Amino acid sequence: MADPEFIKIENDGQVARIVLDRPKHNVLDIPMMNELNAELEKIAADDELKCVVITGEGRSFCAGVEVADHAPCNVDAMVATFNRI
């Protein structure tokens, strides 16, 4: 899998740190949530990890879900992807 575009990952063996990195306010869109879910699946499979810290780049942790993803053509995919987190 390619390197994530919207999140940064650090792992020291026991602690994983995920940084949401989608300026301006780290709004979650479907591609970003897919990246986050993929990383969380890897973390869940790693028996050495003891802790996961999720932070946001810049001034905001996260301003919620992308409003455009609430469009009728996207809402089912958005809700399903969000609920996986």
C-alpha positions as a Markdown table, in Angstrom:
| # | Residue | x | y | z |
|---|---|---|---|---|
| 1 | Met | 0.0 | 0.0 | 0.0 |
| 2 | Ala | 1.2 | 3.5 | -0.8 |
| 3 | Asp | 2.2 | 5.9 | 2.0 |
| 4 | Pro | -0.8 | 7.7 | 3.5 |
| 5 | Glu | -1.6 | 11.1 | 2.1 |
| 6 | Phe | -3.7 | 12.5 | 4.9 |
| 7 | Ile | -2.2 | 10.9 | 8.1 |
| 8 | Lys | 1.3 | 10.6 | 9.5 |
| 9 | Ile | 2.3 | 7.5 | 11.5 |
| 10 | Glu | 5.0 | 7.1 | 14.1 |
| 11 | Asn | 5.6 | 3.8 | 15.9 |
| 12 | Asp | 8.2 | 3.3 | 18.6 |
| 13 | Gly | 7.3 | -0.4 | 19.2 |
| 14 | Gln | 4.9 | 0.0 | 22.0 |
| 15 | Val | 3.2 | 3.4 | 21.2 |
| 16 | Ala | 1.7 | 4.3 | 17.9 |
| 17 | Arg | 1.0 | 7.9 | 17.1 |
| 18 | Ile | -1.4 | 8.9 | 14.3 |
| 19 | Val | -1.4 | 12.5 | 13.2 |
| 20 | Leu | -4.4 | 13.7 | 11.2 |
| 21 | Asp | -2.9 | 16.0 | 8.5 |
| 22 | Arg | -5.5 | 17.5 | 6.2 |
| 23 | Pro | -5.2 | 21.3 | 6.3 |
| 24 | Lys | -6.9 | 23.5 | 7.3 |
| 25 | His | -8.8 | 21.7 | 10.2 |
| 26 | Asn | -8.2 | 18.0 | 9.6 |
| 27 | Val | -11.7 | 17.4 | 8.3 |
| 28 | Leu | -12.4 | 13.7 | 7.8 |
| 29 | Asp | -13.3 | 12.8 | 4.2 |
| 30 | Ile | -13.8 | 9.3 | 2.9 |
| 31 | Pro | -10.2 | 8.9 | 1.6 |
| 32 | Met | -8.7 | 10.1 | 4.9 |
| 33 | Met | -11.0 | 7.8 | 6.9 |
| 34 | Asn | -10.0 | 4.9 | 4.7 |
| 35 | Glu | -6.3 | 5.6 | 5.5 |
| 36 | Leu | -7.1 | 5.9 | 9.2 |
| 37 | Asn | -9.0 | 2.6 | 9.1 |
| 38 | Ala | -6.2 | 0.8 | 7.3 |
| 39 | Glu | -3.7 | 2.0 | 9.9 |
| 40 | Leu | -6.0 | 1.1 | 12.8 |
| 41 | Glu | -6.3 | -2.5 | 11.3 |
| 42 | Lys | -2.5 | -2.8 | 11.3 |
| 43 | Ile | -2.3 | -1.5 | 14.8 |
| 44 | Ala | -4.9 | -4.0 | 16.0 |
| 45 | Ala | -2.9 | -6.8 | 14.6 |
| 46 | Asp | 0.4 | -5.7 | 16.3 |
| 47 | Asp | 0.7 | -7.5 | 19.6 |
| 48 | Glu | 3.6 | -5.3 | 20.7 |
| 49 | Leu | 1.7 | -2.1 | 20.6 |
| 50 | Lys | 0.2 | -1.0 | 24.0 |
| 51 | Cys | -1.1 | 2.5 | 23.2 |
| 52 | Val | -2.4 | 4.5 | 20.3 |
| 53 | Val | -2.4 | 8.3 | 20.4 |
| 54 | Ile | -4.4 | 10.2 | 17.7 |
| 55 | Thr | -3.6 | 13.9 | 17.3 |
| 56 | Gly | -4.1 | 16.6 | 14.7 |
| 57 | Glu | -1.6 | 18.7 | 12.8 |
| 58 | Gly | -1.9 | 22.4 | 13.3 |
| 59 | Arg | -4.4 | 24.3 | 15.5 |
| 60 | Ser | -7.2 | 21.8 | 15.2 |
| 61 | Phe | -7.5 | 18.2 | 16.2 |
| 62 | Cys | -10.4 | 17.6 | 13.8 |
| 63 | Ala | -13.4 | 19.6 | 12.6 |
| 64 | Gly | -15.6 | 16.7 | 11.9 |
| 65 | Val | -16.7 | 15.0 | 8.7 |
| 66 | Glu | -16.4 | 16.7 | 5.2 |
| 67 | Val | -19.8 | 18.3 | 4.5 |
| 68 | Ala | -19.6 | 17.3 | 0.8 |
| 69 | Asp | -19.6 | 13.6 | 1.9 |
| 70 | His | -23.1 | 14.2 | 3.3 |
| 71 | Ala | -24.4 | 14.4 | -0.3 |
| 72 | Pro | -27.0 | 11.7 | -1.0 |
| 73 | Cys | -24.7 | 9.9 | -3.4 |
| 74 | Asn | -21.9 | 9.7 | -0.7 |
| 75 | Val | -23.7 | 9.4 | 2.6 |
| 76 | Asp | -24.0 | 5.6 | 2.8 |
| 77 | Ala | -20.3 | 5.2 | 2.0 |
| 78 | Met | -19.4 | 8.0 | 4.4 |
| 79 | Val | -21.4 | 6.6 | 7.3 |
| 80 | Ala | -20.1 | 3.0 | 6.8 |
| 81 | Thr | -16.5 | 4.3 | 6.6 |
| 82 | Phe | -16.9 | 6.5 | 9.6 |
| 83 | Asn | -18.4 | 3.7 | 11.7 |
| 84 | Arg | -15.4 | 1.5 | 11.0 |
| 85 | Ile | -13.3 | 3.9 | 13.0 |
